[in-house]
């Protein structure tokens, strides 16, 4: 499958108009300009490598957005994953604080 009419950010340059070929779930080929065959046209979209957040202080606020207002950890992680993906973050390492006591985690 080809994704066409994209702005593509590469490590060494930016293609203002290019195409990505996806094969078996992997980017198999990137070309500048038109794709060799018809594909899904995505004018106005930008393709870029995923962002890796090496030290995110985001988890605690999702679990307890205000003092005493706690969300289930699984729900907080699910919502956090959606927000990170929408922002282009594909890998996040949460810098978890251990300020809570064992009683607070129940």
Secondary structure as UniProt FT lines:
FT   STRAND          2..9
FT   STRAND          14..23
FT   TURN            24..25
FT   STRAND          26..32
FT   STRAND          40..41
FT   TURN            43..44
FT   STRAND          46..47
FT   STRAND          51..56
FT   HELIX           59..63
FT   STRAND          64..66
FT   TURN            67..68
FT   STRAND          69..70
FT   HELIX           73..86
FT   TURN            87..88
FT   STRAND          89..94
FT   HELIX           102..105
//
